[in-house]
Amino acid sequence: MGKCALVPAEVVLDRRLTLPEIRLLITIFSNRDSATNVDMPDLNAMAEFLAISFDAAYDARLGLEAKGWVYWDPVQAVLRVATPSVDAMAEGAQE
């Protein structure tokens, strides 16, 4: 896992995110390369790095998918990171 993470400001602004989701998202962003492409680490490795169970990491990942932070890329068969729109974050926070 990376030792430093550059995280979009939207992570802080998204009030829908739980603490486990934020921790997992920061771990994901810590694996950026020099072109800011994210290499999605193995979920087991992320759970071990965060000292949480695999189930907790899996639940956090499902939450990130539901909130638009990660999505499945069927062409490459990998998870990708996205930044939800500010409008989507605002709508979700009001619910």
Order of alpha helices (4+ residues) and beta strands (2+ residues): alpha-alpha-alpha-alpha-beta-beta-alpha
